[in-house]
Amino acid sequence: MRIIFFGTPEFAVPSLQALIDAGEEIVSVITQPDRKKGRGHKLSQPPVKEHALSKGLPVIQPPDIRTSWFYEELSGLKPDIIIVVAYGKIVPPALLGLPPLGCVNVHASLLPQYRGAAPIQWALINGEGKTGITTMLMDEGLDTGDILLTEEVIIDEEDNAHTLSRRLSQVGASLLVKTLEGLQNKLLKPVPQSGKASYAPPLKKEDGRINWSSSAREIFNLIRGTFPWPGAYCYLNGEKLHIIKAKAENDGLKGPVGRIQQISGNEIRVSTDEGTLVITEVKPEGKKAMATAAFAHGRHLKEGATFEPV
């Protein structure tokens, strides 16, 4: 099949590589424009662009995918199908109707749960025990298209958004190949989504703010779901502090919320509305991540200090 591939972040790279390995004809790779990153504001290429160029594939980075020029460009490529994996923008109706086999999306949730831009992050923040990958035929709605295939993935206790994304990207790549085989062989019948839908909107920086009046488990899930961006953060003695690693202990203790109850070894134990959050790695604003022992020593931190409330 002649395939046009839409994708941008690292999550989409395994799917692109899986298509290459399967011997599919990728006539173009569409990805977001290069962005300025870091303190030096240097232009950075999207991971999909880097990978596509390394494999000799043609790349287009349109600033706007809704122009007549872009439609005509893709129409001239005569694609049989368009594959979309974490592209980052909504594909307009004109492009959805362009290829004869339609547009197939690889989405990182078990639809209709967690429709939207950040399904991995919100599944972790909400404390889900499982998630998965869905391949679907795209329509004009937000992740509302008919389902082709799904595969369930158990969320590990130690998973964060980074590690879970890496695992799901591999599952997505494998499921994409199976989906294309099923479509080519006419063995797949799209099935309408059923059940209660939920949504996973893009994360904002303020979504990472820790509310110490939450339970230790809820804070732990926030830390997992917001790593590496925007990161779970709080304030201590006026200093912004990101919590990188922690664990929740359901020890029955309650409050006073946000108070450091104990500093021992490499652990800072903080009381919450329910249970204790045990912090082992932090990142002060503008500095590198460090063990809590080094942070506590450098700040002359004492038991009884209290994190600022929201």
N, C-alpha and C positions, 0 to 999 in steps of 0.2 A: 504493500500500500504506500501511496504517496502521503507523507505525514508532515504537517506543520506543527511544531512543538512550541507551546507557550510556557515559560517558567522563568523564575528569577533567583530565589535563594538556594542555599545548600540543599534544602529538602528536596528540590526538584532534580538535582544532579543524578541520583541513582536511577530515576525513571528514564531520563535521557540516555544514560549509559545502557540501560536494559533494552531500549529500542535499538540502539546501535548493535548490541550483542545479538539481538534477534534477527539482524540483517534487514531491518526495515529501511525504507527509503525516506530519509528525513530531508525534505526539500528546503526547509528554512527553520531557523530557531528565532523566536521572538522573545525578547527580554526587556526589562526596564532600562532606561538610560543610566549611564555611569553616574554615581553620586559622590559628592564630597564627603570625606569621612576624617575623623581624628582631629587632633589639634592643629595639624598642618593644613587641613581642608584639601587634601590631595584627592584627585578623582580616583574612585575605586570601581573596578568592574564587578558586575554581579557574578556570583559563582557559576551560574549557568552559561554566561557568556564566555568565561575563561575556559570552561570545559568544552563547550562547542567549538571554539577556535582551536583548541588543542587537538580536536578530532577532525579538523578541516571542514567543519560545517558552516554554511553561510548564516550570518547573524544580522538581524534587523532590530534596532532599538528606537521604535517610534515614540516621540513625546506624547502623541495622541493617537489612539487606535480607532477613533471614530471618524477619521477623515476619509474622503472619497479616494484620495491618493493611496492610502493604505489598503483600502478594500480592493482597489484595482490591482495593486501589487500582489496581494495574496490570491486574488482570483486568477491572475496570470500563471500562478504556480500550479493550478489545477489539483488541489489536494483532494485525496479521498476522505481524509478525516483530519480533524484538529484535536490535539491533545493539550490539555491545560493542567498544569501542576504548580500551584502556588505562584501564579503569575503576579498577582497583586493589584489587578484592576478588573472591573467587570467587563466581560466581553459583550459587545453590542449585538443586538438582534441580527443585523445584516451579516455579521461574521458567523453567527450561530447557524444560519441557514446556508452558508456557502458550500461546505463539503457534502457530498452525497450521503456519507455515513454519519454526519453530524459532528458534534463536539463532545469529547469524553473528558471528564474531570476526575482527578484523583484527589479525594478529600480525606483529611485526617480525623475522621470521627465515624461513628456508626449512625448515619443519618436515619431519621431527621434530628437526632441529637446534635447539638453544637454546630448549627449552621453559622457560617461567617468566617471572619479572618483569623481568629485565634483559638481554634478548637483544642489544640494540645494544651495551651496554657490554662484555659478555663476548666478543662477536665481535671487538671491537677489542683487548681485552686479550690474547686468544689469537692475535692476528695473522692473522685470516682475510683473504683477498683478496676475498671476495664475501659478500653476505648477500642479503636480499630481504624480500618481503612474502608472507604466506600468508593467504588467507581460508578459514575452515573453519566447519563446523557444530559447535557446541559440544556436548560431552558432559560427564559428571561428572568426567572425568579432568583433569589439568593439561595443557592444550593438546594433548590426544590425539585430538580430533575429526577426522572425515573432511575431507579437503582439497577445496576448491571451485576456487580459482585460486591461482596463484603468479606472482610476477615477480621476477626476479633483479636485483640491484643490485651494481655493482662498488664496492668500498671504495677511496677515493682515499688516497694516501699522507698527505695533509694533513688527512684527516678526523679529527675527534674525536667524542665521543658527542653533542655538541650539533649539530654540522653534519650528521652522518649521520642523526640523528633528524629533522632538518628535511627532508632529502631523502626519507627513507623515509615520512614523514607524507604527503607529496604523492603518492608512489607508492601508498600505502595508500588514499588518498581516491579516486584514479582506479580502482584495482582493486575497491574496494567497489561503486562504481556499476556496473562491468561484472558483478560478481557478482550484484547484485540484478536486473539485466536478464536474466542467464542463468537465474536462479531463476524470474522472472516468466514467461519464455518457455519454461520447462521444457527448456532446452538444456544445463543443467549437471547432471552426474552426480557426486555426492560419491565421492571415492576414498579408501580407507583409507590411513593413513600407512604408509610402508615405509622400511626402512633403520635404521641405528643412531641411537637418540635420544641427545641430550645436553641438559644443563640449565643454566639461567642464573638462579641464585638472586638475591634482592635483594642489592645491595651494602651492605656495612657500612663504617663509617668506617675501620676497621683494614685494609680491603682496599686502601686507597690507600697504605699504608706501602711505601716503596721499599726493596727489598733490593739493595744495591749488589753483592752476589755474583751477581746475575743478569747476563745479557748486556745490552749497551747497547740492543739491539733490544727485548728484553723490557721494559726500563724505559720505553723510548719508547712501546711499546704500552700500558703501564699508564697513562702520562700521558694518552694519547689517550682511553682507555676510561673514565677516571674524571673527565674534565672535562665539566661543571663540578662534579659532586658524586660522591664525597666529595673528589675532588682527590688527586693524587699528592703525597705529602709525605715529608719527611725531617728530620733534625736536624743542625744545624751549630753547634758551640760552644754547645750547650744551647738554641738557638733553633729553633722549629718553622718549617719553610720549605716552601711549596707550589711545585712546579715547574709552571709554566704552559705554557711552550713550550720545545721542545728537538728535537734530531735525533740519530739514531744513526749513527755512522761505524764501519763494519766494517773497521778499519785493522789488525786482527791483534794489537793491543796487549792485554795482560792485566795487571790489577792493578798495584800494590796497590789493591784495590777501594775505591772511594769517595774516593780522593785527588784533589784538584784539581791537575792537571798543568800547566795553563796558564790565565792570565787575560789575554785580549787583546781589545781593542776591546770589543764587546758579547758576548763569548763566555767562558763558564767551561767548560773541558774537564775532564771527570771520567773517570777510569779505572774500568772495570768488570771483571767476570770475562771478558768477551769484547767488545772494541771500546771506543770512547770515546763518552760522552754529552756532546753539546755543548749547554749550557743558554743560552737567550737571554732568558727572561722568568721572573721568580719573584714570589711573593707571601709576604712575611713574615707571621706570625700577627698578626691584628688590623690589618693595614695593606693599602693598595691594591697591586695588581700593579705591578711596575716592571721596567725593563730590568736585565739582570744587571750592566751597567756601573755603574748607580747604586747597586745593592745592594753590589757589591764595594767601591766607593769609600766608601760610608757605613759599612761594617763594617771598613774597612782590611784587607780580605781579602788573604791572601798565598798564593802558590802553595805547595803542600805541605800545606795544611790538609786535614783528612779528615772526611767526613761520618760521623756515628755509625752503627755497624752496627745491624742489627735485633736 
